[in-house]
Amino acid sequence: MGQEKTVDSKYIQQHLANERTFLAWVRTGIAIVGLGFLAAGVVFRSTAHEQLGHWIAALIGVGAVVFGAIILGCATRDYLSKQKGINTDTFRSPKLSIWVTFASLGLFDLFLLALVVVLVLY
């Protein structure tokens, strides 16, 4: 009749916070993929540098999809790791997903800057 308490039920607030954090990472990954599609859709009117602009836009687009998928994978791994850490009182803050996100956004910023320079100067 009565249900037994699970280990998860002792730490309900922490598990709910873990889920919210996971969903925030999912939104970040989706936003990065969307940024890639946006950059890949840029069309250049200048024929002299059209090839360079399309190459940079394609690189950003493909890179965004790849890094977005990596961020989603890291987020899932971190979520499961945190879930286990919360239940066993061995929680450790994730570092990989932070560094992957930082590095990918930094690279995209550089390539988007190059795309803007090509667009403005030519």
MOPAC internal coordinates of N, CA, C and O (Angstrom, degrees):
PM7 1SCF
backbone

  N    0.0000 0     0.00 0     0.00 0    0    0    0
  C    1.4263 1     0.00 0     0.00 0    1    0    0
  C    1.5208 1   111.66 1     0.00 0    2    1    0
  O    1.2310 1   119.88 1   119.59 1    3    2    1
  N    1.3241 1   117.84 1   -60.41 1    3    2    1
  C    1.4546 1   120.83 1  -179.84 1    5    3    2
  C    1.5192 1   110.73 1   -80.28 1    6    5    3
  O    1.2310 1   121.37 1   -39.26 1    7    6    5
  N    1.2938 1   114.99 1   140.74 1    7    6    5
  C    1.4562 1   119.25 1   178.56 1    9    7    6
  C    1.5177 1   109.62 1   -87.94 1   10    9    7
  O    1.2310 1   121.32 1   -36.05 1   11   10    9
  N    1.3276 1   115.08 1   143.95 1   11   10    9
  C    1.4612 1   120.16 1   177.72 1   13   11   10
  C    1.5222 1   109.79 1   -76.50 1   14   13   11
  O    1.2310 1   121.50 1   -33.50 1   15   14   13
  N    1.3243 1   114.73 1   146.50 1   15   14   13
  C    1.4570 1   119.27 1   175.76 1   17   15   14
  C    1.5233 1   108.62 1   -72.62 1   18   17   15
  O    1.2310 1   121.15 1   -40.88 1   19   18   17
  N    1.3106 1   115.40 1   139.12 1   19   18   17
  C    1.4589 1   120.54 1   177.13 1   21   19   18
  C    1.5242 1   108.89 1   -95.90 1   22   21   19
  O    1.2310 1   121.35 1   -12.88 1   23   22   21
  N    1.3143 1   115.02 1   167.12 1   23   22   21
  C    1.4671 1   119.21 1   175.88 1   25   23   22
  C    1.5285 1   109.23 1   -63.47 1   26   25   23
  O    1.2310 1   120.41 1   141.92 1   27   26   25
  N    1.3242 1   116.82 1   -38.08 1   27   26   25
  C    1.4655 1   120.45 1   179.89 1   29   27   26
  C    1.5286 1   112.03 1   -59.14 1   30   29   27
  O    1.2310 1   120.32 1   145.29 1   31   30   29
  N    1.3250 1   116.99 1   -34.71 1   31   30   29
  C    1.4649 1   119.70 1  -175.84 1   33   31   30
  C    1.5276 1   112.68 1   -68.25 1   34   33   31
  O    1.2310 1   119.96 1   160.29 1   35   34   33
  N    1.3211 1   117.69 1   -19.71 1   35   34   33
  C    1.4676 1   120.45 1   177.24 1   37   35   34
  C    1.5245 1   111.70 1   -72.84 1   38   37   35
  O    1.2310 1   120.50 1   157.68 1   39   38   37
  N    1.3088 1   116.65 1   -22.32 1   39   38   37
  C    1.4669 1   121.38 1  -174.91 1   41   39   38
  C    1.5316 1   111.05 1  -127.04 1   42   41   39
  O    1.2310 1   120.43 1  -134.01 1   43   42   41
  N    1.3178 1   116.79 1    45.99 1   43   42   41
  C    1.4562 1   120.87 1  -174.22 1   45   43   42
  C    1.5249 1   111.98 1   -58.51 1   46   45   43
  O    1.2310 1   119.77 1   133.29 1   47   46   45
  N    1.3236 1   118.04 1   -46.71 1   47   46   45
  C    1.4655 1   121.05 1  -177.83 1   49   47   46
  C    1.5335 1   111.54 1   -61.16 1   50   49   47
  O    1.2310 1   120.45 1   138.67 1   51   50   49
  N    1.3164 1   116.74 1   -41.33 1   51   50   49
  C    1.4633 1   120.33 1  -179.73 1   53   51   50
  C    1.5341 1   111.05 1   -66.28 1   54   53   51
  O    1.2310 1   120.68 1   140.23 1   55   54   53
  N    1.3336 1   116.31 1   -39.77 1   55   54   53
  C    1.4654 1   118.82 1   179.42 1   57   55   54
  C    1.5268 1   111.17 1   -68.33 1   58   57   55
  O    1.2310 1   120.10 1   141.74 1   59   58   57
  N    1.3121 1   117.42 1   -38.26 1   59   58   57
  C    1.4622 1   120.02 1   177.14 1   61   59   58
  C    1.5285 1   111.07 1   -65.80 1   62   61   59
  O    1.2310 1   120.37 1   140.40 1   63   62   61
  N    1.3204 1   116.90 1   -39.60 1   63   62   61
  C    1.4712 1   120.34 1   175.90 1   65   63   62
  C    1.5254 1   110.38 1   -64.32 1   66   65   63
  O    1.2310 1   120.18 1   141.15 1   67   66   65
  N    1.3247 1   117.27 1   -38.85 1   67   66   65
  C    1.4602 1   122.04 1   177.34 1   69   67   66
  C    1.5294 1   110.09 1   -60.95 1   70   69   67
  O    1.2310 1   120.14 1   137.83 1   71   70   69
  N    1.3206 1   117.34 1   -42.17 1   71   70   69
  C    1.4604 1   120.87 1   178.66 1   73   71   70
  C    1.5295 1   111.26 1   -65.08 1   74   73   71
  O    1.2310 1   120.05 1   138.58 1   75   74   73
  N    1.3243 1   117.50 1   -41.42 1   75   74   73
  C    1.4675 1   120.35 1   177.92 1   77   75   74
  C    1.5284 1   111.03 1   -63.16 1   78   77   75
  O    1.2310 1   120.73 1   139.90 1   79   78   77
  N    1.3165 1   116.20 1   -40.10 1   79   78   77
  C    1.4621 1   120.04 1   178.22 1   81   79   78
  C    1.5225 1   110.43 1   -64.68 1   82   81   79
  O    1.2310 1   120.48 1   136.99 1   83   82   81
  N    1.3189 1   116.70 1   -43.01 1   83   82   81
  C    1.4644 1   121.04 1   177.98 1   85   83   82
  C    1.5311 1   110.07 1   -58.83 1   86   85   83
  O    1.2310 1   120.24 1   134.19 1   87   86   85
  N    1.3262 1   117.14 1   -45.81 1   87   86   85
  C    1.4652 1   119.99 1  -179.88 1   89   87   86
  C    1.5222 1   111.81 1   -64.83 1   90   89   87
  O    1.2310 1   119.88 1   147.05 1   91   90   89
  N    1.3267 1   117.84 1   -32.95 1   91   90   89
  C    1.4671 1   120.48 1   175.51 1   93   91   90
  C    1.5263 1   110.49 1   -64.87 1   94   93   91
  O    1.2310 1   120.22 1   139.56 1   95   94   93
  N    1.3385 1   117.18 1   -40.44 1   95   94   93
  C    1.4664 1   120.61 1   177.03 1   97   95   94
  C    1.5252 1   110.75 1   -65.46 1   98   97   95
  O    1.2310 1   120.37 1   141.88 1   99   98   97
  N    1.3288 1   116.90 1   -38.12 1   99   98   97
  C    1.4644 1   120.20 1   177.43 1  101   99   98
  C    1.5311 1   109.68 1   -61.90 1  102  101   99
  O    1.2310 1   120.41 1   135.67 1  103  102  101
  N    1.3311 1   116.82 1   -44.33 1  103  102  101
  C    1.4693 1   119.82 1   177.57 1  105  103  102
  C    1.5250 1   111.23 1   -61.82 1  106  105  103
  O    1.2310 1   120.25 1   141.46 1  107  106  105
  N    1.3166 1   117.12 1   -38.54 1  107  106  105
  C    1.4652 1   120.54 1   178.10 1  109  107  106
  C    1.5250 1   110.46 1   -63.54 1  110  109  107
  O    1.2310 1   120.28 1   134.26 1  111  110  109
  N    1.3245 1   117.07 1   -45.74 1  111  110  109
  C    1.4666 1   120.75 1   178.23 1  113  111  110
  C    1.5164 1   112.04 1   -60.63 1  114  113  111
  O    1.2310 1   120.31 1   137.22 1  115  114  113
  N    1.3251 1   117.01 1   -42.78 1  115  114  113
  C    1.4632 1   120.96 1   179.02 1  117  115  114
  C    1.5251 1   110.36 1   -65.76 1  118  117  115
  O    1.2310 1   119.88 1   140.48 1  119  118  117
  N    1.3242 1   117.84 1   -39.52 1  119  118  117
  C    1.4676 1   121.20 1   178.41 1  121  119  118
  C    1.5236 1   111.25 1   -63.16 1  122  121  119
  O    1.2310 1   120.30 1   140.81 1  123  122  121
  N    1.3202 1   117.04 1   -39.19 1  123  122  121
  C    1.4669 1   120.45 1   179.02 1  125  123  122
  C    1.5282 1   110.06 1   -66.71 1  126  125  123
  O    1.2310 1   120.09 1   138.37 1  127  126  125
  N    1.3199 1   117.43 1   -41.63 1  127  126  125
  C    1.4633 1   120.63 1   176.52 1  129  127  126
  C    1.5290 1   109.61 1   -62.09 1  130  129  127
  O    1.2310 1   120.20 1   137.70 1  131  130  129
  N    1.3338 1   117.23 1   -42.30 1  131  130  129
  C    1.4619 1   120.87 1   177.91 1  133  131  130
  C    1.5181 1   112.27 1   -62.38 1  134  133  131
  O    1.2310 1   120.47 1   141.60 1  135  134  133
  N    1.3247 1   116.71 1   -38.40 1  135  134  133
  C    1.4543 1   121.38 1   176.18 1  137  135  134
  C    1.5333 1   110.30 1   -61.19 1  138  137  135
  O    1.2310 1   121.00 1   140.43 1  139  138  137
  N    1.3123 1   115.70 1   -39.57 1  139  138  137
  C    1.4629 1   119.76 1   178.17 1  141  139  138
  C    1.5158 1   112.58 1   -64.49 1  142  141  139
  O    1.2310 1   120.55 1   137.89 1  143  142  141
  N    1.3321 1   116.55 1   -42.11 1  143  142  141
  C    1.4632 1   119.64 1   177.52 1  145  143  142
  C    1.5198 1   111.02 1   -65.33 1  146  145  143
  O    1.2310 1   120.55 1   141.85 1  147  146  145
  N    1.3145 1   116.56 1   -38.15 1  147  146  145
  C    1.4556 1   120.73 1   177.60 1  149  147  146
  C    1.5237 1   110.79 1   -62.86 1  150  149  147
  O    1.2310 1   120.60 1   133.39 1  151  150  149
  N    1.3268 1   116.46 1   -46.61 1  151  150  149
  C    1.4708 1   120.70 1  -179.55 1  153  151  150
  C    1.5266 1   110.90 1   -65.74 1  154  153  151
  O    1.2310 1   120.32 1   141.51 1  155  154  153
  N    1.3378 1   116.99 1   -38.49 1  155  154  153
  C    1.4628 1   120.14 1  -179.60 1  157  155  154
  C    1.5234 1   111.72 1   -68.47 1  158  157  155
  O    1.2310 1   120.23 1   157.32 1  159  158  157
  N    1.3323 1   117.16 1   -22.68 1  159  158  157
  C    1.4567 1   120.75 1  -179.62 1  161  159  158
  C    1.5210 1   114.25 1   -86.04 1  162  161  159
  O    1.2310 1   120.29 1   179.20 1  163  162  161
  N    1.3251 1   117.06 1    -0.80 1  163  162  161
  C    1.4638 1   120.10 1  -179.51 1  165  163  162
  C    1.5282 1   109.20 1   -68.01 1  166  165  163
  O    1.2310 1   120.77 1   -49.33 1  167  166  165
  N    1.3217 1   116.13 1   130.67 1  167  166  165
  C    1.4661 1   121.41 1   179.87 1  169  167  166
  C    1.5266 1   108.03 1  -114.22 1  170  169  167
  O    1.2310 1   121.03 1   -47.94 1  171  170  169
  N    1.3163 1   115.64 1   132.06 1  171  170  169
  C    1.4597 1   120.90 1  -179.79 1  173  171  170
  C    1.5232 1   110.38 1  -100.59 1  174  173  171
  O    1.2310 1   121.03 1   -40.62 1  175  174  173
  N    1.3338 1   115.64 1   139.38 1  175  174  173
  C    1.4688 1   122.01 1   178.84 1  177  175  174
  C    1.5348 1   111.38 1   -90.96 1  178  177  175
  O    1.2310 1   120.27 1   158.48 1  179  178  177
  N    1.3202 1   117.09 1   -21.52 1  179  178  177
  C    1.4564 1   121.35 1  -177.33 1  181  179  178
  C    1.5245 1   110.02 1   -78.77 1  182  181  179
  O    1.2310 1   120.23 1   -58.68 1  183  182  181
  N    1.3338 1   117.17 1   121.32 1  183  182  181
  C    1.4533 1   120.63 1  -177.82 1  185  183  182
  C    1.5244 1   112.18 1   -77.37 1  186  185  183
  O    1.2310 1   120.13 1   153.92 1  187  186  185
  N    1.3365 1   117.36 1   -26.08 1  187  186  185
  C    1.4623 1   119.60 1  -177.86 1  189  187  186
  C    1.5281 1   111.98 1   -67.11 1  190  189  187
  O    1.2310 1   120.06 1   143.43 1  191  190  189
  N    1.2972 1   117.49 1   -36.57 1  191  190  189
  C    1.4626 1   120.68 1  -177.01 1  193  191  190
  C    1.5292 1   112.02 1  -119.31 1  194  193  191
  O    1.2310 1   120.94 1  -160.35 1  195  194  193
  N    1.3026 1   115.81 1    19.65 1  195  194  193
  C    1.4634 1   120.41 1  -178.49 1  197  195  194
  C    1.5255 1   111.28 1   -61.06 1  198  197  195
  O    1.2310 1   120.41 1   138.39 1  199  198  197
  N    1.3082 1   116.82 1   -41.61 1  199  198  197
  C    1.4676 1   120.61 1  -178.60 1  201  199  198
  C    1.5288 1   111.57 1   -63.66 1  202  201  199
  O    1.2310 1   120.18 1   136.03 1  203  202  201
  N    1.3312 1   117.26 1   -43.97 1  203  202  201
  C    1.4650 1   121.36 1   179.16 1  205  203  202
  C    1.5278 1   110.59 1   -63.23 1  206  205  203
  O    1.2310 1   120.21 1   134.89 1  207  206  205
  N    1.3071 1   117.20 1   -45.11 1  207  206  205
  C    1.4613 1   121.51 1   179.39 1  209  207  206
  C    1.5154 1   112.37 1   -61.50 1  210  209  207
  O    1.2310 1   120.22 1   136.07 1  211  210  209
  N    1.3180 1   117.18 1   -43.93 1  211  210  209
  C    1.4628 1   120.25 1   179.14 1  213  211  210
  C    1.5270 1   111.35 1   -67.58 1  214  213  211
  O    1.2310 1   120.61 1   144.19 1  215  214  213
  N    1.3172 1   116.45 1   -35.81 1  215  214  213
  C    1.4763 1   119.92 1   178.47 1  217  215  214
  C    1.5267 1   110.26 1   -64.21 1  218  217  215
  O    1.2310 1   120.49 1   134.24 1  219  218  217
  N    1.3426 1   116.66 1   -45.76 1  219  218  217
  C    1.4697 1   120.53 1   179.40 1  221  219  218
  C    1.5260 1   110.31 1   -64.16 1  222  221  219
  O    1.2310 1   120.25 1   136.09 1  223  222  221
  N    1.3403 1   117.12 1   -43.91 1  223  222  221
  C    1.4693 1   120.90 1  -179.92 1  225  223  222
  C    1.5317 1   110.64 1   -62.69 1  226  225  223
  O    1.2310 1   119.88 1   139.04 1  227  226  225
  N    1.3239 1   117.84 1   -40.96 1  227  226  225
  C    1.4653 1   120.88 1   178.64 1  229  227  226
  C    1.5185 1   111.07 1   -66.39 1  230  229  227
  O    1.2310 1   120.68 1   139.97 1  231  230  229
  N    1.3224 1   116.30 1   -40.03 1  231  230  229
  C    1.4656 1   120.56 1   177.92 1  233  231  230
  C    1.5237 1   110.81 1   -61.93 1  234  233  231
  O    1.2310 1   120.32 1   136.08 1  235  234  233
  N    1.3177 1   117.00 1   -43.92 1  235  234  233
  C    1.4631 1   121.01 1   177.82 1  237  235  234
  C    1.5264 1   110.05 1   -63.76 1  238  237  235
  O    1.2310 1   120.31 1   135.88 1  239  238  237
  N    1.3196 1   117.01 1   -44.12 1  239  238  237
  C    1.4578 1   120.88 1  -178.68 1  241  239  238
  C    1.5163 1   113.11 1   -61.27 1  242  241  239
  O    1.2310 1   120.62 1   129.62 1  243  242  241
  N    1.3251 1   116.43 1   -50.38 1  243  242  241
  C    1.4627 1   120.60 1   179.81 1  245  243  242
  C    1.5265 1   110.51 1   -66.35 1  246  245  243
  O    1.2310 1   120.60 1   136.80 1  247  246  245
  N    1.3266 1   116.46 1   -43.20 1  247  246  245
  C    1.4663 1   120.18 1   179.40 1  249  247  246
  C    1.5204 1   112.33 1   -61.25 1  250  249  247
  O    1.2310 1   120.44 1   140.65 1  251  250  249
  N    1.3366 1   116.77 1   -39.35 1  251  250  249
  C    1.4600 1   120.73 1   179.80 1  253  251  250
  C    1.5194 1   111.44 1   -65.00 1  254  253  251
  O    1.2310 1   120.41 1   138.74 1  255  254  253
  N    1.3145 1   116.83 1   -41.26 1  255  254  253
  C    1.4647 1   119.94 1   178.54 1  257  255  254
  C    1.5250 1   110.07 1   -64.89 1  258  257  255
  O    1.2310 1   120.04 1   136.89 1  259  258  257
  N    1.3216 1   117.53 1   -43.11 1  259  258  257
  C    1.4697 1   121.26 1   179.81 1  261  259  258
  C    1.5296 1   110.27 1   -65.03 1  262  261  259
  O    1.2310 1   120.20 1   129.82 1  263  262  261
  N    1.3284 1   117.23 1   -50.18 1  263  262  261
  C    1.4640 1   119.34 1  -179.17 1  265  263  262
  C    1.5238 1   112.06 1   -66.74 1  266  265  263
  O    1.2310 1   119.79 1   145.45 1  267  266  265
  N    1.3258 1   118.00 1   -34.55 1  267  266  265
  C    1.4596 1   120.65 1   175.10 1  269  267  266
  C    1.5190 1   111.31 1   -60.73 1  270  269  267
  O    1.2310 1   120.68 1   137.83 1  271  270  269
  N    1.3271 1   116.31 1   -42.17 1  271  270  269
  C    1.4736 1   120.37 1   177.54 1  273  271  270
  C    1.5303 1   111.01 1   -66.53 1  274  273  271
  O    1.2310 1   120.21 1   140.98 1  275  274  273
  N    1.3292 1   117.20 1   -39.02 1  275  274  273
  C    1.4705 1   120.46 1   178.12 1  277  275  274
  C    1.5267 1   110.11 1   -64.42 1  278  277  275
  O    1.2310 1   120.26 1   138.56 1  279  278  277
  N    1.3299 1   117.12 1   -41.44 1  279  278  277
  C    1.4637 1   120.50 1   178.72 1  281  279  278
  C    1.5262 1   110.31 1   -63.54 1  282  281  279
  O    1.2310 1   120.07 1   138.22 1  283  282  281
  N    1.3262 1   117.47 1   -41.78 1  283  282  281
  C    1.4647 1   120.13 1   177.47 1  285  283  282
  C    1.5280 1   110.94 1   -62.82 1  286  285  283
  O    1.2310 1   120.34 1   139.71 1  287  286  285
  N    1.3166 1   116.95 1   -40.29 1  287  286  285
  C    1.4667 1   120.52 1   177.01 1  289  287  286
  C    1.5228 1   111.98 1   -64.66 1  290  289  287
  O    1.2310 1   120.58 1   135.99 1  291  290  289
  N    1.3202 1   116.50 1   -44.01 1  291  290  289
  C    1.4748 1   120.41 1   177.60 1  293  291  290
  C    1.5208 1   110.95 1   -63.72 1  294  293  291
  O    1.2310 1   120.29 1   140.14 1  295  294  293
  N    1.3254 1   117.04 1   -39.86 1  295  294  293
  C    1.4613 1   120.92 1   179.94 1  297  295  294
  C    1.5238 1   111.03 1   -63.54 1  298  297  295
  O    1.2310 1   120.59 1   138.01 1  299  298  297
  N    1.3172 1   116.47 1   -41.99 1  299  298  297
  C    1.4676 1   119.98 1   178.37 1  301  299  298
  C    1.5188 1   110.76 1   -64.97 1  302  301  299
  O    1.2310 1   120.62 1   136.12 1  303  302  301
  N    1.3122 1   116.41 1   -43.88 1  303  302  301
  C    1.4701 1   120.87 1   178.72 1  305  303  302
  C    1.5272 1   110.33 1   -61.97 1  306  305  303
  O    1.2310 1   120.51 1   135.36 1  307  306  305
  N    1.3424 1   116.64 1   -44.64 1  307  306  305
  C    1.4647 1   120.78 1   179.36 1  309  307  306
  C    1.5297 1   111.29 1   -64.10 1  310  309  307
  O    1.2310 1   120.42 1   139.70 1  311  310  309
  N    1.3233 1   116.81 1   -40.30 1  311  310  309
  C    1.4649 1   120.43 1   179.59 1  313  311  310
  C    1.5283 1   110.45 1   -59.67 1  314  313  311
  O    1.2310 1   120.91 1   131.03 1  315  314  313
  N    1.3213 1   115.86 1   -48.97 1  315  314  313
  C    1.4680 1   119.71 1  -179.00 1  317  315  314
  C    1.5251 1   111.50 1   -65.62 1  318  317  315
  O    1.2310 1   120.57 1   142.20 1  319  318  317
  N    1.3243 1   116.52 1   -37.80 1  319  318  317
  C    1.4653 1   120.76 1   178.08 1  321  319  318
  C    1.5291 1   111.06 1   -65.44 1  322  321  319
  O    1.2310 1   120.89 1   136.76 1  323  322  321
  N    1.3397 1   115.90 1   -43.24 1  323  322  321
  C    1.4678 1   119.66 1   178.58 1  325  323  322
  C    1.5230 1   110.96 1   -64.71 1  326  325  323
  O    1.2310 1   120.60 1   140.49 1  327  326  325
  N    1.3257 1   116.45 1   -39.51 1  327  326  325
  C    1.4567 1   120.52 1   179.11 1  329  327  326
  C    1.5262 1   110.61 1   -57.67 1  330  329  327
  O    1.2310 1   121.14 1   133.40 1  331  330  329
  N    1.3040 1   115.43 1   -46.60 1  331  330  329
  C    1.4677 1   120.05 1   178.46 1  333  331  330
  C    1.5300 1   110.64 1   -66.58 1  334  333  331
  O    1.2310 1   120.26 1   136.84 1  335  334  333
  N    1.3406 1   117.10 1   -43.16 1  335  334  333
  C    1.4545 1   121.41 1  -178.87 1  337  335  334
  C    1.5199 1   113.14 1   -63.82 1  338  337  335
  O    1.2310 1   120.52 1   143.07 1  339  338  337
  N    1.3218 1   116.61 1   -36.93 1  339  338  337
  C    1.4686 1   120.35 1   178.01 1  341  339  338
  C    1.5236 1   109.73 1   -64.04 1  342  341  339
  O    1.2310 1   120.25 1   134.53 1  343  342  341
  N    1.3178 1   117.12 1   -45.47 1  343  342  341
  C    1.4673 1   121.00 1  -177.35 1  345  343  342
  C    1.5195 1   113.51 1   -69.26 1  346  345  343
  O    1.2310 1   120.12 1   152.10 1  347  346  345
  N    1.3116 1   117.38 1   -27.90 1  347  346  345
  C    1.4685 1   120.31 1  -177.26 1  349  347  346
  C    1.5267 1   112.74 1  -104.89 1  350  349  347
  O    1.2310 1   120.20 1  -172.76 1  351  350  349
  N    1.3216 1   117.21 1     7.24 1  351  350  349
  C    1.4673 1   122.40 1  -178.38 1  353  351  350
  C    1.5260 1   112.40 1    57.30 1  354  353  351
  O    1.2310 1   120.58 1  -144.08 1  355  354  353
  N    1.3266 1   116.50 1    35.92 1  355  354  353
  C    1.4672 1   121.67 1   177.93 1  357  355  354
  C    1.5336 1   110.21 1  -125.75 1  358  357  355
  O    1.2310 1   120.37 1  -145.16 1  359  358  357
  N    1.3133 1   116.90 1    34.84 1  359  358  357
  C    1.4629 1   121.80 1  -176.09 1  361  359  358
  C    1.5260 1   111.66 1   -61.10 1  362  361  359
  O    1.2310 1   121.22 1   -42.97 1  363  362  361
  N    1.3177 1   115.26 1   137.03 1  363  362  361
  C    1.4682 1   122.48 1   173.56 1  365  363  362
  C    1.5168 1   108.26 1  -132.70 1  366  365  363
  O    1.2310 1   121.21 1   -42.35 1  367  366  365
  N    1.3010 1   115.29 1   137.65 1  367  366  365
  C    1.4567 1   120.53 1  -179.75 1  369  367  366
  C    1.5343 1   109.91 1   -70.34 1  370  369  367
  O    1.2310 1   119.70 1   -42.32 1  371  370  369
  N    1.3373 1   118.18 1   137.68 1  371  370  369
  C    1.4714 1   120.30 1  -178.78 1  373  371  370
  C    1.5209 1   111.44 1   -74.98 1  374  373  371
  O    1.2310 1   120.82 1   -34.32 1  375  374  373
  N    1.3025 1   116.03 1   145.68 1  375  374  373
  C    1.4638 1   120.87 1   178.57 1  377  375  374
  C    1.5245 1   111.51 1  -119.84 1  378  377  375
  O    1.2310 1   120.09 1   146.06 1  379  378  377
  N    1.3323 1   117.43 1   -33.94 1  379  378  377
  C    1.4564 1   120.99 1  -174.86 1  381  379  378
  C    1.5248 1   112.08 1   -60.72 1  382  381  379
  O    1.2310 1   119.69 1   132.54 1  383  382  381
  N    1.3154 1   118.19 1   -47.46 1  383  382  381
  C    1.4622 1   120.27 1  -177.96 1  385  383  382
  C    1.5258 1   111.34 1   -64.31 1  386  385  383
  O    1.2310 1   120.22 1   146.26 1  387  386  385
  N    1.3181 1   117.18 1   -33.74 1  387  386  385
  C    1.4657 1   120.66 1   177.98 1  389  387  386
  C    1.5256 1   110.18 1   -65.66 1  390  389  387
  O    1.2310 1   120.19 1   132.64 1  391  390  389
  N    1.3258 1   117.24 1   -47.36 1  391  390  389
  C    1.4587 1   120.95 1  -178.29 1  393  391  390
  C    1.5280 1   112.00 1   -68.56 1  394  393  391
  O    1.2310 1   119.67 1   141.03 1  395  394  393
  N    1.3282 1   118.23 1   -38.97 1  395  394  393
  C    1.4630 1   120.66 1   178.12 1  397  395  394
  C    1.5268 1   110.15 1   -63.15 1  398  397  395
  O    1.2310 1   120.38 1   136.70 1  399  398  397
  N    1.3192 1   116.87 1   -43.30 1  399  398  397
  C    1.4635 1   120.67 1   179.48 1  401  399  398
  C    1.5250 1   110.41 1   -65.11 1  402  401  399
  O    1.2310 1   120.34 1   134.04 1  403  402  401
  N    1.3194 1   116.95 1   -45.96 1  403  402  401
  C    1.4619 1   121.21 1   179.00 1  405  403  402
  C    1.5329 1   110.88 1   -59.30 1  406  405  403
  O    1.2310 1   120.26 1   132.42 1  407  406  405
  N    1.3271 1   117.11 1   -47.58 1  407  406  405
  C    1.4645 1   120.98 1  -178.24 1  409  407  406
  C    1.5268 1   111.59 1   -65.74 1  410  409  407
  O    1.2310 1   120.23 1   136.78 1  411  410  409
  N    1.3245 1   117.16 1   -43.22 1  411  410  409
  C    1.4649 1   119.00 1  -178.20 1  413  411  410
  C    1.5307 1   111.09 1   -67.43 1  414  413  411
  O    1.2310 1   119.97 1   137.24 1  415  414  413
  N    1.3208 1   117.66 1   -42.76 1  415  414  413
  C    1.4614 1   118.76 1   178.32 1  417  415  414
  C    1.5281 1   111.72 1   -66.75 1  418  417  415
  O    1.2310 1   120.30 1   145.01 1  419  418  417
  N    1.3295 1   117.04 1   -34.99 1  419  418  417
  C    1.4628 1   119.96 1   175.59 1  421  419  418
  C    1.5186 1   112.09 1   -62.96 1  422  421  419
  O    1.2310 1   120.42 1   135.75 1  423  422  421
  N    1.3302 1   116.80 1   -44.25 1  423  422  421
  C    1.4692 1   120.67 1   177.79 1  425  423  422
  C    1.5216 1   111.43 1   -64.38 1  426  425  423
  O    1.2310 1   120.57 1   137.28 1  427  426  425
  N    1.3290 1   116.52 1   -42.72 1  427  426  425
  C    1.4568 1   119.27 1   179.28 1  429  427  426
  C    1.5140 1   111.30 1   -63.93 1  430  429  427
  O    1.2310 1   120.26 1   142.21 1  431  430  429
  N    1.3159 1   117.11 1   -37.79 1  431  430  429
  C    1.4638 1   120.14 1   176.57 1  433  431  430
  C    1.5183 1   111.24 1   -59.97 1  434  433  431
  O    1.2310 1   120.40 1   135.69 1  435  434  433
  N    1.3238 1   116.84 1   -44.31 1  435  434  433
  C    1.4705 1   120.41 1   179.47 1  437  435  434
  C    1.5270 1   111.61 1   -63.35 1  438  437  435
  O    1.2310 1   120.63 1   134.47 1  439  438  437
  N    1.3395 1   116.40 1   -45.53 1  439  438  437
  C    1.4658 1   119.11 1  -179.39 1  441  439  438
  C    1.5277 1   111.98 1   -69.85 1  442  441  439
  O    1.2310 1   120.30 1   144.08 1  443  442  441
  N    1.3373 1   117.03 1   -35.92 1  443  442  441
  C    1.4620 1   118.71 1   176.08 1  445  443  442
  C    1.5223 1   111.02 1   -66.92 1  446  445  443
  O    1.2310 1   120.26 1   144.99 1  447  446  445
  N    1.3296 1   117.10 1   -35.01 1  447  446  445
  C    1.4639 1   120.90 1   175.41 1  449  447  446
  C    1.5406 1   109.59 1   -62.76 1  450  449  447
  O    1.2310 1   120.19 1   136.13 1  451  450  449
  N    1.3270 1   117.25 1   -43.87 1  451  450  449
  C    1.4630 1   120.78 1   177.62 1  453  451  450
  C    1.5288 1   110.18 1   -62.53 1  454  453  451
  O    1.2310 1   120.52 1   140.58 1  455  454  453
  N    1.3092 1   116.61 1   -39.42 1  455  454  453
  C    1.4726 1   121.00 1   178.91 1  457  455  454
  C    1.5202 1   110.59 1   -63.58 1  458  457  455
  O    1.2310 1   120.01 1   137.47 1  459  458  457
  N    1.3161 1   117.59 1   -42.53 1  459  458  457
  C    1.4633 1   121.94 1   178.86 1  461  459  458
  C    1.5234 1   110.54 1   -65.76 1  462  461  459
  O    1.2310 1   120.32 1   138.55 1  463  462  461
  N    1.3361 1   116.98 1   -41.45 1  463  462  461
  C    1.4671 1   120.64 1   178.89 1  465  463  462
  C    1.5308 1   110.30 1   -61.40 1  466  465  463
  O    1.2310 1   120.43 1   134.51 1  467  466  465
  N    1.3151 1   116.79 1   -45.49 1  467  466  465
  C    1.4769 1   119.96 1   178.24 1  469  467  466
  C    1.5158 1   110.41 1   -62.14 1  470  469  467
  O    1.2310 1   120.81 1   138.94 1  471  470  469
  N    1.3177 1   116.05 1   -41.06 1  471  470  469
  C    1.4659 1   120.44 1  -178.62 1  473  471  470
  C    1.5245 1   111.79 1   -66.68 1  474  473  471
  O    1.2310 1   120.39 1   137.78 1  475  474  473
  N    1.3226 1   116.87 1   -42.22 1  475  474  473
  C    1.4700 1   120.94 1  -176.06 1  477  475  474
  C    1.5237 1   111.77 1   -77.28 1  478  477  475
  O    1.2310 1   120.13 1   136.81 1  479  478  477
  N    1.3171 1   117.35 1   -43.19 1  479  478  477
  C    1.4656 1   120.23 1  -174.90 1  481  479  478
  C    1.5257 1   113.35 1   -77.86 1  482  481  479
  O    1.2310 1   120.25 1   154.55 1  483  482  481
  N    1.3025 1   117.13 1   -25.45 1  483  482  481
  C    1.4584 1   117.97 1  -175.11 1  485  483  482
  C    1.4778 1   107.89 1  -121.18 1  486  485  483
  O    1.2310 1   120.10 1   180.00 1  487  486  485

